[in-house]
């Protein structure tokens, strides 16, 4: 299987704003879980973590197919903006103290490299996201 070097998906909107910061991630991937826990512990605001295995159908990520949901992490803002792939991680990282520095990775010139880096990590043979 050839690794997909970009998992970029344009931001979407939730059918209903969740009113909280949410990170949907692959709970079966050790690296993904550790990163999610790091963001959760150090966030300046409450960040709700939802593993793929605990994510049910509903108004969040409703515009995505199931395989798109399982192919990358997703960050959802309290107002219902949904970010996917590498952008979801940098948007969630903005919740950290001095997190505005992560915004550099959202700049147009750098965002392509961010997505390639995200895909390389997600395509590691030990990361279950690869097989979905």
Backbone as JSON Lines, residues from 0, in Angstrom:
{"i":0,"aa":"X","n":[0.84,-1.17,0.0],"ca":[0.0,0.0,0.0],"c":[0.89,1.24,0.0]}
{"i":1,"aa":"X","n":[0.66,2.15,-0.92],"ca":[1.43,3.38,-1.0],"c":[0.9,4.38,0.02]}
{"i":2,"aa":"X","n":[1.8,4.96,0.85],"ca":[1.32,5.92,1.83],"c":[0.73,7.15,1.16]}
{"i":3,"aa":"X","n":[-0.34,7.63,1.71],"ca":[-0.97,8.85,1.23],"c":[-0.23,10.01,1.9]}
{"i":4,"aa":"X","n":[0.44,10.87,1.1],"ca":[1.26,11.92,1.68],"c":[0.49,13.16,2.08]}
{"i":5,"aa":"X","n":[-0.78,13.18,1.87],"ca":[-1.57,14.3,2.37],"c":[-2.92,13.78,2.81]}
{"i":6,"aa":"X","n":[-3.32,14.16,3.99],"ca":[-4.62,13.79,4.51],"c":[-5.47,15.04,4.67]}
{"i":7,"aa":"X","n":[-5.07,16.11,3.98],"ca":[-5.75,17.38,4.16],"c":[-7.2,17.3,3.71]}
{"i":8,"aa":"X","n":[-8.04,17.8,4.52],"ca":[-9.46,17.9,4.24],"c":[-9.87,19.3,4.7]}
{"i":9,"aa":"X","n":[-10.52,20.05,3.85],"ca":[-10.91,21.41,4.21],"c":[-11.75,21.41,5.48]}
{"i":10,"aa":"X","n":[-11.65,22.48,6.27],"ca":[-12.47,22.57,7.48],"c":[-13.96,22.46,7.14]}
{"i":11,"aa":"X","n":[-14.71,21.89,8.07],"ca":[-16.14,21.7,7.91],"c":[-16.85,22.34,9.11]}
{"i":12,"aa":"X","n":[-18.17,22.28,9.13],"ca":[-18.97,22.83,10.24],"c":[-19.85,21.73,10.82]}
{"i":13,"aa":"X","n":[-19.96,21.74,12.14],"ca":[-20.87,20.82,12.82],"c":[-22.31,21.26,12.6]}
{"i":14,"aa":"X","n":[-23.22,20.3,12.58],"ca":[-24.64,20.64,12.46],"c":[-25.1,21.43,13.68]}
{"i":15,"aa":"X","n":[-24.49,21.15,14.82],"ca":[-24.81,21.86,16.06],"c":[-23.49,22.14,16.79]}
{"i":16,"aa":"X","n":[-23.31,23.38,17.22],"ca":[-22.08,23.74,17.94],"c":[-22.01,22.98,19.26]}
{"i":17,"aa":"X","n":[-20.86,22.34,19.56],"ca":[-20.77,21.54,20.78],"c":[-20.6,22.37,22.06]}
{"i":18,"aa":"X","n":[-20.16,23.63,21.94],"ca":[-19.97,24.45,23.12],"c":[-18.73,24.13,23.92]}
{"i":19,"aa":"X","n":[-17.88,23.27,23.39],"ca":[-16.63,22.91,24.06],"c":[-15.58,22.55,23.01]}
{"i":20,"aa":"X","n":[-14.33,22.54,23.42],"ca":[-13.22,22.14,22.55],"c":[-13.15,20.61,22.59]}
{"i":21,"aa":"X","n":[-13.1,19.99,21.4],"ca":[-13.09,18.52,21.32],"c":[-11.97,18.08,20.37]}
{"i":22,"aa":"X","n":[-11.23,17.06,20.77],"ca":[-10.24,16.43,19.91],"c":[-10.63,14.97,19.74]}
{"i":23,"aa":"X","n":[-10.89,14.58,18.48],"ca":[-11.22,13.19,18.15],"c":[-9.95,12.58,17.59]}
{"i":24,"aa":"X","n":[-9.51,11.47,18.15],"ca":[-8.21,10.9,17.8],"c":[-8.25,9.38,17.82]}
{"i":25,"aa":"X","n":[-7.19,8.75,17.34],"ca":[-7.08,7.3,17.31],"c":[-6.57,6.8,18.66]}
{"i":26,"aa":"X","n":[-7.46,6.31,19.48],"ca":[-7.09,5.81,20.81],"c":[-6.31,4.51,20.78]}
{"i":27,"aa":"X","n":[-6.27,3.82,19.63],"ca":[-5.51,2.58,19.52],"c":[-4.05,2.84,19.16]}
{"i":28,"aa":"X","n":[-3.73,4.06,18.78],"ca":[-2.36,4.44,18.41],"c":[-1.69,5.05,19.64]}
{"i":29,"aa":"X","n":[-0.6,4.43,20.09],"ca":[0.09,4.9,21.29],"c":[0.56,6.34,21.13]}
{"i":30,"aa":"X","n":[1.16,6.68,20.0],"ca":[1.65,8.04,19.76],"c":[0.49,9.05,19.79]}
{"i":31,"aa":"X","n":[-0.6,8.71,19.09],"ca":[-1.77,9.6,19.04],"c":[-2.35,9.82,20.43]}
{"i":32,"aa":"X","n":[-2.45,8.75,21.2],"ca":[-2.99,8.84,22.56],"c":[-2.12,9.69,23.46]}
{"i":33,"aa":"X","n":[-0.81,9.5,23.36],"ca":[0.12,10.3,24.17],"c":[0.04,11.78,23.82]}
{"i":34,"aa":"X","n":[-0.04,12.08,22.53],"ca":[-0.15,13.48,22.11],"c":[-1.47,14.09,22.58]}
{"i":35,"aa":"X","n":[-2.56,13.35,22.45],"ca":[-3.87,13.84,22.9],"c":[-3.86,14.11,24.41]}
{"i":36,"aa":"X","n":[-3.29,13.2,25.17],"ca":[-3.2,13.38,26.63],"c":[-2.33,14.58,26.98]}
{"i":37,"aa":"X","n":[-1.23,14.77,26.25],"ca":[-0.37,15.93,26.47],"c":[-1.16,17.23,26.26]}
{"i":38,"aa":"X","n":[-1.88,17.31,25.15],"ca":[-2.68,18.49,24.86],"c":[-3.76,18.7,25.91]}
{"i":39,"aa":"X","n":[-4.38,17.62,26.35],"ca":[-5.44,17.68,27.35],"c":[-4.91,18.22,28.69]}
{"i":40,"aa":"X","n":[-3.78,17.69,29.13],"ca":[-3.21,18.09,30.42],"c":[-2.71,19.52,30.43]}
{"i":41,"aa":"X","n":[-2.18,19.99,29.33],"ca":[-1.53,21.3,29.32],"c":[-2.38,22.43,28.7]}
{"i":42,"aa":"X","n":[-3.55,22.11,28.24],"ca":[-4.41,23.11,27.61],"c":[-4.83,24.18,28.62]}
{"i":43,"aa":"X","n":[-4.92,25.43,28.15],"ca":[-5.37,26.54,29.0],"c":[-6.87,26.48,29.25]}
{"i":44,"aa":"X","n":[-7.61,25.75,28.43],"ca":[-9.05,25.56,28.59],"c":[-9.33,24.06,28.59]}
{"i":45,"aa":"X","n":[-10.53,23.69,28.99],"ca":[-10.86,22.26,28.99],"c":[-10.94,21.75,27.55]}
{"i":46,"aa":"X","n":[-10.25,20.66,27.29],"ca":[-10.25,19.99,25.98],"c":[-10.8,18.59,26.2]}
{"i":47,"aa":"X","n":[-11.93,18.3,25.59],"ca":[-12.54,16.98,25.68],"c":[-11.89,16.07,24.65]}
{"i":48,"aa":"X","n":[-11.45,14.89,25.09],"ca":[-10.85,13.91,24.19],"c":[-11.87,12.81,23.89]}
{"i":49,"aa":"X","n":[-11.98,12.46,22.61],"ca":[-12.86,11.36,22.21],"c":[-12.07,10.45,21.27]}
{"i":50,"aa":"X","n":[-11.86,9.21,21.7],"ca":[-11.17,8.23,20.86],"c":[-12.12,7.77,19.76]}
{"i":51,"aa":"X","n":[-11.57,7.34,18.62],"ca":[-12.4,6.84,17.53],"c":[-13.38,5.78,18.03]}
{"i":52,"aa":"X","n":[-12.91,4.89,18.92],"ca":[-13.75,3.8,19.4],"c":[-14.93,4.3,20.24]}
{"i":53,"aa":"X","n":[-14.84,5.51,20.78],"ca":[-15.92,6.07,21.59],"c":[-16.76,7.09,20.83]}
{"i":54,"aa":"X","n":[-16.4,7.34,19.57],"ca":[-17.08,8.36,18.79],"c":[-18.29,7.74,18.1]}
{"i":55,"aa":"X","n":[-19.46,8.23,18.4],"ca":[-20.68,7.73,17.77],"c":[-21.15,8.69,16.69]}
{"i":56,"aa":"X","n":[-22.13,8.25,15.95],"ca":[-22.7,9.12,14.92],"c":[-23.51,10.22,15.59]}
{"i":57,"aa":"X","n":[-23.52,11.37,14.98],"ca":[-24.26,12.49,15.54],"c":[-24.06,13.72,14.72]}
{"i":58,"aa":"X","n":[-24.1,14.86,15.39],"ca":[-24.02,16.15,14.7],"c":[-22.58,16.61,14.48]}
{"i":59,"aa":"X","n":[-21.62,15.96,15.13],"ca":[-20.21,16.29,14.93],"c":[-19.66,15.47,13.79]}
{"i":60,"aa":"X","n":[-18.89,16.09,12.93],"ca":[-18.26,15.45,11.77],"c":[-19.28,14.78,10.85]}
{"i":61,"aa":"X","n":[-20.51,15.27,10.86],"ca":[-21.59,14.66,10.09],"c":[-21.4,14.79,8.58]}
{"i":62,"aa":"X","n":[-20.6,15.76,8.14],"ca":[-20.38,15.93,6.7],"c":[-19.31,14.99,6.16]}
{"i":63,"aa":"X","n":[-18.66,14.22,7.03],"ca":[-17.6,13.31,6.61],"c":[-18.11,11.87,6.56]}
{"i":64,"aa":"X","n":[-17.54,11.1,5.66],"ca":[-17.82,9.66,5.6],"c":[-17.08,8.99,6.76]}
{"i":65,"aa":"X","n":[-17.51,7.8,7.14],"ca":[-16.89,7.08,8.25],"c":[-15.39,6.86,8.02]}
{"i":66,"aa":"X","n":[-15.0,6.51,6.78],"ca":[-13.57,6.28,6.51],"c":[-12.78,7.57,6.63]}
{"i":67,"aa":"X","n":[-13.39,8.73,6.34],"ca":[-12.7,10.02,6.5],"c":[-12.54,10.35,7.98]}
{"i":68,"aa":"X","n":[-13.51,9.98,8.79],"ca":[-13.42,10.22,10.23],"c":[-12.28,9.38,10.81]}
{"i":69,"aa":"X","n":[-12.17,8.14,10.38],"ca":[-11.16,7.23,10.92],"c":[-9.77,7.44,10.33]}
{"i":70,"aa":"X","n":[-9.64,8.3,9.32],"ca":[-8.35,8.45,8.65],"c":[-7.46,9.52,9.27]}
{"i":71,"aa":"X","n":[-7.98,10.35,10.16],"ca":[-7.14,11.38,10.78],"c":[-7.8,11.93,12.03]}
{"i":72,"aa":"X","n":[-7.04,12.7,12.77],"ca":[-7.56,13.37,13.97],"c":[-8.46,14.53,13.54]}
{"i":73,"aa":"X","n":[-9.32,14.97,14.46],"ca":[-10.24,16.07,14.2],"c":[-10.33,16.95,15.44]}
{"i":74,"aa":"X","n":[-10.25,18.25,15.26],"ca":[-10.41,19.2,16.35],"c":[-11.67,20.02,16.06]}
{"i":75,"aa":"X","n":[-12.55,20.1,17.04],"ca":[-13.81,20.81,16.88],"c":[-13.87,21.94,17.9]}
{"i":76,"aa":"X","n":[-14.12,23.14,17.42],"ca":[-14.18,24.31,18.3],"c":[-15.56,24.41,18.94]}
{"i":77,"aa":"X","n":[-15.68,25.19,20.01],"ca":[-16.99,25.36,20.65],"c":[-18.06,25.9,19.7]}
{"i":78,"aa":"X","n":[-17.67,26.68,18.69],"ca":[-18.67,27.23,17.75],"c":[-18.99,26.27,16.61]}
{"i":79,"aa":"X","n":[-18.36,25.09,16.58],"ca":[-18.68,24.08,15.58],"c":[-17.77,24.0,14.37]}
{"i":80,"aa":"X","n":[-16.67,24.76,14.35],"ca":[-15.7,24.63,13.26],"c":[-14.93,23.33,13.45]}
{"i":81,"aa":"X","n":[-14.8,22.55,12.39],"ca":[-14.12,21.25,12.46],"c":[-12.86,21.28,11.61]}
{"i":82,"aa":"X","n":[-11.73,20.94,12.21],"ca":[-10.45,20.9,11.51],"c":[-9.97,19.46,11.49]}
{"i":83,"aa":"X","n":[-9.27,19.09,10.42],"ca":[-8.92,17.69,10.2],"c":[-7.43,17.54,9.91]}
{"i":84,"aa":"X","n":[-6.91,16.32,10.15],"ca":[-5.51,16.02,9.84],"c":[-4.55,16.85,10.66]}
{"i":85,"aa":"X","n":[-3.45,17.26,10.03],"ca":[-2.42,18.04,10.71],"c":[-2.95,19.35,11.25]}
{"i":86,"aa":"X","n":[-3.9,19.94,10.54],"ca":[-4.48,21.2,11.01],"c":[-5.21,21.01,12.34]}
{"i":87,"aa":"X","n":[-5.8,19.85,12.56],"ca":[-6.49,19.6,13.83],"c":[-5.51,19.64,14.99]}
{"i":88,"aa":"X","n":[-4.32,19.12,14.77],"ca":[-3.31,19.1,15.84],"c":[-2.79,20.51,16.12]}
{"i":89,"aa":"X","n":[-2.51,21.28,15.06],"ca":[-2.0,22.63,15.3],"c":[-3.07,23.53,15.89]}
{"i":90,"aa":"X","n":[-4.33,23.34,15.5],"ca":[-5.42,24.14,16.1],"c":[-5.58,23.79,17.58]}
{"i":91,"aa":"X","n":[-5.5,22.51,17.93],"ca":[-5.58,22.11,19.33],"c":[-4.36,22.62,20.11]}
{"i":92,"aa":"X","n":[-3.2,22.62,19.46],"ca":[-1.97,23.1,20.12],"c":[-2.06,24.59,20.46]}
{"i":93,"aa":"X","n":[-2.91,25.31,19.76],"ca":[-3.08,26.73,20.07],"c":[-3.7,26.94,21.45]}
{"i":94,"aa":"X","n":[-4.26,25.89,22.04],"ca":[-4.84,25.98,23.38],"c":[-3.77,25.92,24.47]}
{"i":95,"aa":"X","n":[-2.54,25.57,24.1],"ca":[-1.45,25.48,25.07],"c":[-0.94,26.87,25.42]}
{"i":96,"aa":"X","n":[-0.29,27.0,26.6],"ca":[0.38,28.27,26.87],"c":[1.39,28.53,25.74]}
{"i":97,"aa":"X","n":[1.46,29.7,25.26],"ca":[2.31,30.08,24.13],"c":[1.93,29.31,22.86]}
{"i":98,"aa":"X","n":[0.69,28.82,22.8],"ca":[0.22,28.03,21.67],"c":[0.08,28.8,20.38]}
{"i":99,"aa":"X","n":[0.06,30.11,20.46],"ca":[-0.05,30.9,19.23],"c":[1.13,30.64,18.3]}
{"i":100,"aa":"X","n":[2.23,30.16,18.85],"ca":[3.39,29.81,18.03],"c":[3.03,28.69,17.05]}
{"i":101,"aa":"X","n":[2.13,27.8,17.45],"ca":[1.71,26.71,16.57],"c":[1.01,27.24,15.32]}
{"i":102,"aa":"X","n":[0.5,28.46,15.38],"ca":[-0.17,29.06,14.23],"c":[0.74,29.2,13.02]}
{"i":103,"aa":"X","n":[2.03,29.21,13.24],"ca":[2.99,29.27,12.12],"c":[2.77,28.07,11.19]}
{"i":104,"aa":"X","n":[2.42,26.92,11.77],"ca":[2.21,25.71,10.97],"c":[0.93,25.76,10.14]}
{"i":105,"aa":"X","n":[0.08,26.76,10.4],"ca":[-1.13,26.91,9.61],"c":[-0.96,27.9,8.46]}
{"i":106,"aa":"X","n":[0.2,28.52,8.37],"ca":[0.46,29.42,7.25],"c":[0.49,28.62,5.95]}
{"i":107,"aa":"X","n":[0.0,29.23,4.88],"ca":[-0.14,28.53,3.6],"c":[1.15,27.84,3.17]}
{"i":108,"aa":"X","n":[2.28,28.51,3.26],"ca":[3.55,27.96,2.79],"c":[3.96,26.74,3.6]}
{"i":109,"aa":"X","n":[3.69,26.76,4.89],"ca":[4.14,25.7,5.79],"c":[3.1,24.59,5.93]}
{"i":110,"aa":"X","n":[1.84,24.89,5.64],"ca":[0.78,23.91,5.88],"c":[0.95,22.63,5.06]}
{"i":111,"aa":"X","n":[1.48,22.74,3.85],"ca":[1.69,21.54,3.05],"c":[2.71,20.62,3.73]}
{"i":112,"aa":"X","n":[3.78,21.2,4.24],"ca":[4.78,20.4,4.95],"c":[4.2,19.79,6.23]}
{"i":113,"aa":"X","n":[3.33,20.56,6.91],"ca":[2.66,20.04,8.11],"c":[1.85,18.81,7.75]}
{"i":114,"aa":"X","n":[1.11,18.87,6.65],"ca":[0.28,17.73,6.26],"c":[1.1,16.52,5.83]}
{"i":115,"aa":"X","n":[2.2,16.76,5.15],"ca":[3.08,15.65,4.77],"c":[3.67,15.02,6.03]}
{"i":116,"aa":"X","n":[4.11,15.85,6.97],"ca":[4.63,15.33,8.23],"c":[3.58,14.54,8.99]}
{"i":117,"aa":"X","n":[2.37,15.06,9.02],"ca":[1.28,14.36,9.69],"c":[1.04,12.99,9.03]}
{"i":118,"aa":"X","n":[0.99,12.98,7.7],"ca":[0.76,11.74,6.97],"c":[1.87,10.72,7.22]}
{"i":119,"aa":"X","n":[3.12,11.18,7.29],"ca":[4.24,10.26,7.54],"c":[4.11,9.62,8.91]}
{"i":120,"aa":"X","n":[3.71,10.4,9.91],"ca":[3.51,9.84,11.25],"c":[2.33,8.88,11.24]}
{"i":121,"aa":"X","n":[1.23,9.28,10.6],"ca":[0.04,8.44,10.57],"c":[0.25,7.18,9.74]}
{"i":122,"aa":"X","n":[1.17,7.21,8.78],"ca":[1.43,6.05,7.92],"c":[2.46,5.1,8.5]}
{"i":123,"aa":"X","n":[2.98,5.4,9.69],"ca":[3.92,4.46,10.32],"c":[3.23,3.12,10.46]}
{"i":124,"aa":"X","n":[3.96,2.07,10.3],"ca":[3.37,0.73,10.36],"c":[2.78,0.43,11.74]}
{"i":125,"aa":"X","n":[3.26,1.11,12.79],"ca":[2.72,0.86,14.13],"c":[1.5,1.7,14.43]}
{"i":126,"aa":"X","n":[1.1,2.58,13.53],"ca":[-0.05,3.43,13.75],"c":[-1.26,2.86,13.01]}
{"i":127,"aa":"X","n":[-2.31,2.45,13.74],"ca":[-3.46,1.81,13.1],"c":[-4.19,2.69,12.09]}
{"i":128,"aa":"X","n":[-3.98,3.99,12.1],"ca":[-4.67,4.84,11.13],"c":[-4.34,4.39,9.72]}
{"i":129,"aa":"X","n":[-3.15,3.85,9.5],"ca":[-2.7,3.46,8.17],"c":[-3.66,2.47,7.51]}
{"i":130,"aa":"X","n":[-4.21,1.56,8.27],"ca":[-5.0,0.48,7.68],"c":[-6.45,0.85,7.46]}
{"i":131,"aa":"X","n":[-6.84,2.04,7.84],"ca":[-8.26,2.4,7.72],"c":[-8.55,3.08,6.43]}
